[in-house]
Amino acid sequence: MKIICVGRNYADHAKELKNEVPSEPVIFMKPKNALLQNNHPFYYPEFTDNLHYECELVLRISKNGKHIQEKFADKYYDQIGIGIDFTARDLQEKQKQKGLPWEIAKSFDNSAVVGQFIPITPELDKKDINFCLYKNKTLVQQGNTKDLLFSFDYLVAYISKFFTLNIGDLVFTGTPAGVGPVEIGDTLEGFIENDSLLEFMIK
């Protein structure tokens, strides 16, 4: 399975990191061993002193596809969850300053945390989904899909131009503003609307 991530898909987040707001999706990938599931604890890696959470909605691909048309894209995913794209911000800044790839800051082991997935039903308005993240019971990040620069369907169609999508692939759809650091001992809890779908500890 593949973990496909979208960067800078909320304008306010792009601005908070002093990045340009993109005119096309910014795509990067994480390997399978980046996945951390089942509310297992996350162990703070020794190679960074500035680890940041980035809370995102995650789509689960349910059908194989290539060159998918946007109008049919919703047939290719059937579940949604909440996840954390962990970023070693200090390493990322060093790599960016040198003009080098920054996989070591984004794609390391256990850097893609996902919680429980729920079915996407007709009652769920994909253009108006609230989600949020609490750190130690304090709200630190919140977003709504109405603020996406590129919709779920557009992303699936766009990604499928370059990569064949396979059943079980995950698409991290981008983080809103409010990213920040974590420390050992912190507990993170992610919600879609009022449903807690992810909770784990930093060790």
C-alpha positions in Angstrom: 0.0 0.0 0.0 1.0 3.6 -0.5 0.7 6.6 1.7 0.2 9.7 -0.5 0.3 13.1 1.2 -0.8 16.5 0.0 1.0 19.6 1.2 -0.2 23.1 1.5 -3.9 22.3 0.8 -5.1 24.9 3.2 -4.1 28.5 2.4 -3.7 29.6 6.1 -1.3 26.7 6.7 0.8 27.6 3.7 1.0 31.2 5.0 1.9 30.2 8.5 4.9 28.3 7.2 5.7 31.2 4.8 5.1 29.1 1.8 3.4 30.1 -1.4 -0.2 29.1 -1.9 0.0 26.5 -4.6 -1.8 26.5 -7.9 -1.6 22.7 -8.2 -1.5 20.0 -5.5 1.8 19.5 -3.8 2.3 15.7 -3.5 4.8 13.7 -1.6 4.8 10.1 -0.3 5.6 8.1 2.8 6.6 4.4 2.8 4.6 1.7 4.3 6.7 1.6 7.5 5.7 5.1 8.2 2.3 3.8 9.2 1.3 3.8 12.9 -2.1 2.4 13.8 -4.4 1.1 16.6 -3.5 4.0 19.0 -0.1 2.6 19.6 2.3 5.1 21.3 4.6 7.2 19.1 8.3 7.2 20.2 10.0 10.6 19.8 12.8 10.1 17.3 16.4 10.9 18.4 17.3 12.8 15.2 15.0 15.8 15.8 14.5 18.5 18.5 11.5 20.1 16.9 8.8 17.5 16.0 5.5 18.9 14.8 2.0 17.4 14.5 0.0 18.1 11.4 -3.6 16.9 11.8 -5.3 15.7 8.5 -8.3 14.0 7.1 -7.3 10.7 5.5 -9.1 8.9 2.7 -8.9 5.1 2.2 -8.9 4.0 -1.4 -11.4 1.3 -2.1 -11.0 0.6 -5.9 -8.0 0.3 -8.2 -7.7 3.2 -10.7 -5.5 5.1 -13.1 -6.3 8.4 -15.0 -9.5 8.8 -13.0 -11.9 11.5 -14.1 -12.8 13.9 -11.3 -16.5 13.3 -11.9 -16.0 9.6 -11.1 -13.4 10.1 -8.3 -15.8 9.6 -5.4 -16.3 5.9 -6.5 -12.6 5.2 -5.6 -12.7 5.9 -1.8 -15.3 4.9 0.7 -13.9 5.6 4.2 -12.4 8.6 6.0 -10.3 8.9 9.1 -8.1 11.3 10.9 -4.3 11.1 11.0 -1.1 12.9 12.0 1.6 13.7 9.5 4.6 14.1 11.8 7.3 16.4 10.6 10.8 16.9 11.9 10.6 20.7 11.3 14.3 21.3 12.0 15.4 18.7 9.5 12.9 20.0 7.0 14.2 23.6 7.2 17.8 22.4 6.8 16.9 20.3 3.7 14.8 23.1 2.2 17.6 25.7 2.7 20.0 23.4 0.7 17.4 22.7 -2.0 17.4 19.0 -1.1 14.5 16.5 -0.8 13.0 16.3 2.7 11.9 12.7 3.1 14.0 12.3 6.2 11.9 15.0 7.8 8.5 13.6 6.7 8.7 10.0 5.8 10.5 8.4 8.7 9.2 5.3 10.6 5.8 5.8 12.3 5.5 9.4 10.9 2.0 8.6 9.5 -0.4 8.0 12.3 -4.0 7.0 11.5 -6.9 6.3 13.7 -10.3 4.6 13.2 -11.9 5.0 9.8 -15.6 5.6 9.3 -17.7 5.0 6.1 -18.4 7.9 3.8 -22.2 7.9 3.6 -24.6 10.0 1.5 -25.4 12.0 4.7 -21.8 13.1 5.0 -21.3 16.5 3.3 -17.7 16.1 2.1 -17.6 19.9 1.5 -18.4 20.7 5.1 -16.6 18.3 7.5 -15.3 19.7 10.8 -12.2 18.1 12.3 -9.8 19.0 15.1 -6.9 17.9 17.3 -6.5 18.2 21.0 -3.1 18.1 22.8 -3.4 17.2 26.4 -7.1 18.0 26.3 -6.5 21.5 24.9 -7.7 22.3 21.3 -4.7 23.1 19.2 -5.9 22.6 15.6 -9.2 22.7 13.8 -10.3 22.7 10.2 -13.2 22.3 7.8 -13.1 20.8 4.3 -14.9 23.9 2.9 -11.4 25.6 3.2 -9.6 22.9 1.1 -7.8 24.4 -1.9 -8.3 21.2 -3.8 -11.3 18.9 -3.0 -11.1 15.2 -2.3 -12.3 14.4 -5.8 -9.9 16.7 -7.5 -7.0 15.2 -5.4 -7.9 11.6 -6.3 -8.1 12.5 -10.0 -4.9 14.5 -9.9 -2.9 11.8 -8.0 -4.1 9.1 -10.4 -2.5 10.8 -13.3 0.9 10.0 -11.9 0.3 7.0 -9.6 -2.0 4.0 -10.0 -4.3 4.0 -7.0 -4.7 0.6 -5.3 -7.2 -0.7 -2.8 -5.9 0.2 0.7 -3.8 3.2 -0.3 -4.2 6.2 2.0 -4.4 9.8 1.0 -3.5 12.4 3.6 -5.4 15.4 2.3 -3.6 18.3 4.0 -3.4 20.1 7.3 -5.1 23.4 8.3 -3.3 26.2 10.2 -2.3 25.5 13.8 0.5 23.0 13.5 2.9 22.9 16.5 5.4 20.9 18.5 5.0 17.8 20.7 7.0 16.6 23.6 7.4 13.3 25.4 4.4 12.8 27.6 1.9 14.5 25.4 -1.4 12.9 24.4 -3.0 13.7 21.1 -6.7 13.1 20.3 -8.3 13.7 16.9 -12.0 14.2 16.1 -14.1 14.2 13.0 -17.2 16.2 14.1 -17.9 14.9 17.6 -16.4 11.5 17.1 -13.0 10.7 18.7 -11.2 8.5 16.2 -7.6 8.8 17.2 -5.9 9.0 20.6 -2.3 8.1 21.4 0.7 9.2 23.5 4.1 10.5 22.7 6.8 8.5 24.5 
